[in-house]
């Protein structure tokens, strides 16, 4: 089977995949979140005979995770002599011609909850817009170094680690929307959890009463 990220025959390229341990971590997180919750629910609802809706919800959740895991496993970036082919986790493959890549910016950002720094790599076009972005915690160090040096374009490094607030002020337009507005993002995540958990709690209470 031909990989969707593989360039046409005769075009030199290198295919990079995110660290495979990310898939294992995602699987473990899903198990830690779902298994205790649904085991507790089954203990409550099975004696009542109204367990079928909860089994269906469990199966749907596992199916969604399976789809997400498949997308995570298939994600990757191909750097080729004719351009960049990127398939992110939940989007289609995107091609960027090599002529659009004008420079690479490398900067370290301090973790808000520890003393560690994460390296962020931006491939920019002539207008300073982000064409491609990498974070060091998602890629092997050797792969990240190869990606930074793949194209013969200027590489600009910021040797002093930045805080997230400094990064938003100096390179806000190069960040994702959810990174530019952390308060809105946190509120959206909290709302999503409420949308998921409230019906689950109400349904459980309705069964056991």
C-alpha positions as MATLAB code, in Angstrom:
seq = 'XXXXXXXXXXXXXXXXXXXXXXXXXXXXXXXXXXXXXXXXXXXXXXXXXXXXXXXXXXXXXXXXXXXXXXXXXXXXXXXXXXXXXXXXXXXXXXXXXXXXXXXXXXXXXXXXXXXXXXXXXXXXXXXXXXXXXXXXXXXXXXXXXXXXXXXXXXXXXXXXXXXXXXXXXXXXXXXXXXXXXXXXXXXXXXXXXXXXXXXXXXXXXXXXX';
ca = [
       0.000    0.000    0.000;
       1.412    3.394   -0.997;
       1.703    5.891    1.847;
      -0.354    9.025    1.243;
       2.657   11.079    2.253;
       4.963    9.518   -0.311;
       5.956   11.971   -3.092;
       5.949   11.044   -6.790;
       8.549    8.526   -7.919;
      12.008    9.998   -8.329;
      11.526   12.838   -5.802;
      14.045   12.605   -2.907;
      12.264   12.692    0.449;
      12.390   11.734    4.119;
       9.279   10.634    6.040;
       9.090   11.613    9.717;
       6.633   10.170   12.242;
       5.816   11.522   15.735;
       7.149    9.568   18.679;
       5.327    6.251   18.881;
       5.149    6.492   22.662;
       2.511    9.215   22.213;
       0.142    6.512   20.992;
       0.858    4.405   24.076;
       0.332    7.380   26.361;
      -2.995    8.175   24.688;
      -4.102    4.551   25.074;
      -3.150    4.539   28.750;
      -4.975    7.831   29.364;
      -8.117    6.468   27.724;
      -7.986    3.323   29.873;
      -7.418    5.300   33.059;
     -10.371    7.558   32.287;
     -12.912    5.057   31.003;
     -12.302    1.785   32.870;
     -12.856    3.021   36.461;
     -15.848    5.151   35.433;
     -17.661    2.441   33.499;
     -16.837   -0.324   35.978;
     -18.415    1.793   38.679;
     -21.435    2.441   36.475;
     -21.850   -1.251   35.679;
     -21.816   -2.133   39.366;
     -24.657    0.352   39.862;
     -26.831   -0.287   36.801;
     -26.512   -4.041   36.114;
     -28.646   -5.015   39.153;
     -31.370   -2.663   37.874;
     -31.471   -4.323   34.437;
     -31.023   -0.946   32.715;
     -27.428   -1.447   31.645;
     -27.821   -1.441   27.837;
     -27.586    2.383   27.300;
     -24.362    2.459   29.294;
     -22.857   -0.405   27.281;
     -23.776    1.441   24.083;
     -22.169    4.638   25.412;
     -19.047    2.676   26.353;
     -18.804    1.065   22.910;
     -19.288    4.431   21.159;
     -16.565    5.982   23.310;
     -14.150    3.151   22.536;
     -14.967    3.443   18.830;
     -14.209    7.170   18.873;
     -10.925    6.494   20.630;
     -10.028    3.815   18.085;
     -10.613    6.264   15.248;
      -8.538    8.932   17.009;
      -5.740    6.428   17.695;
      -5.693    5.383   14.039;
      -5.354    9.015   12.968;
      -2.580    9.567   15.497;
      -0.726    6.485   14.246;
      -0.992    7.621   10.627;
       0.109   11.221   11.167;
       3.437   12.338    9.773;
       5.429   14.818    7.721;
       7.348   14.194    4.520;
      10.055   16.697    3.613;
      10.910   16.348   -0.063;
      12.839   18.237   -2.685;
       9.572   19.526   -4.167;
       7.932   20.523   -0.871;
       6.268   19.442    2.367;
       3.501   16.876    2.728;
       1.891   16.971    6.152;
      -0.911   14.898    7.562;
      -1.976   16.072   11.009;
      -3.991   13.964   13.421;
      -7.476   14.991   12.355;
      -7.058   16.609    8.954;
      -6.275   15.684    5.392;
      -2.825   15.707    3.845;
      -1.605   19.233    3.011;
       1.102   19.991    0.443;
       3.327   23.084    0.656;
       5.687   23.765   -2.293;
       9.339   24.161   -1.407;
       9.400   27.676   -2.888;
       7.136   28.870   -0.073;
       9.641   27.960    2.659;
      11.741   31.084    3.290;
      13.121   30.579    6.807;
      13.071   28.434    9.939;
      12.691   29.882   13.432;
      13.707   27.842   16.479;
      12.871   28.963   20.022;
      12.620   27.461   23.477;
       9.531   27.992   25.610;
       9.525   27.403   29.359;
       6.968   24.942   30.665;
       4.449   26.709   32.895;
       4.493   23.855   35.438;
       8.183   22.904   35.528;
      11.694   24.162   34.825;
      11.873   22.292   31.510;
      11.820   24.044   28.155;
      10.142   22.849   24.982;
      11.664   23.663   21.611;
       9.264   25.074   19.034;
      10.207   25.066   15.345;
       8.405   27.220   12.778;
       8.785   26.963    9.000;
       7.793   30.423    7.709;
       6.847   31.905    4.359;
       7.876   35.303    2.974;
       5.162   37.031    5.014;
       6.274   35.422    8.269;
       3.253   33.101    8.369;
       3.597   29.581    9.732;
       3.723   26.853    7.094;
       4.772   24.038    9.407;
       5.362   23.719   13.118;
       7.056   21.159   15.337;
       7.247   20.760   19.129;
      10.197   18.851   20.557;
       8.125   16.715   22.952;
       6.383   15.110   19.974;
       9.444   14.231   17.869;
      12.683   12.342   18.369;
      15.616   14.692   18.813;
      17.529   13.330   15.804;
      14.446   13.690   13.585;
      13.840   17.244   14.766;
      17.441   18.199   13.975;
      17.142   16.668   10.501;
      13.894   18.560    9.848;
      15.374   21.893   10.930;
      18.332   21.461    8.572;
      16.537   19.789    5.671;
      16.090   22.869    3.468;
      18.829   25.334    2.565;
      17.101   28.344    4.163;
      18.171   30.710    6.981;
      17.710   29.286   10.486;
      17.037   31.810   13.263;
      17.486   30.615   16.843;
      16.317   32.330   19.999;
      18.800   31.196   22.629;
      16.898   32.683   25.592;
      13.872   30.609   26.677;
      10.583   32.493   26.531;
       7.547   32.254   28.753;
       4.196   31.516   27.113;
       3.072   35.104   27.623;
       6.247   36.359   25.923;
       5.730   33.920   23.074;
       2.142   35.105   22.571;
       3.267   38.733   22.510;
       6.193   38.258   20.112;
       4.925   35.440   17.866;
       1.194   35.363   18.484;
       0.233   35.105   14.832;
       2.382   31.976   14.455;
       0.475   30.131   17.190;
      -2.732   28.146   17.021;
      -5.946   29.907   18.014;
      -6.278   27.909   21.233;
      -2.765   28.973   22.260;
      -3.407   32.658   21.617;
      -6.479   32.675   23.869;
      -5.773   30.350   26.841;
      -8.717   31.579   28.953;
     -11.202   30.916   26.161;
      -9.609   27.506   25.574;
      -9.863   26.543   29.259;
     -13.495   27.647   29.342;
     -14.282   25.614   26.227;
     -12.661   22.483   27.714;
     -14.618   22.917   30.947;
     -17.851   23.336   28.991;
     -17.130   20.212   26.962;
     -16.565   18.193   30.131;
     -19.879   19.442   31.504;
     -21.665   18.481   28.289;
     -20.253   14.953   28.573;
     -20.470   14.385   32.316;
     -23.806   16.010   33.225;
     -25.960   13.724   31.005;
     -23.969   10.737   32.291;
     -24.635   11.675   35.923;
     -28.309   12.442   35.265;
     -28.753    9.153   33.412;
     -27.139    7.207   36.224;
     -29.313    8.877   38.853;
     -32.419    8.162   36.788;
     -31.519    4.469   36.605;
     -30.836    3.918   40.279;
     -33.883    5.817   41.567;
];
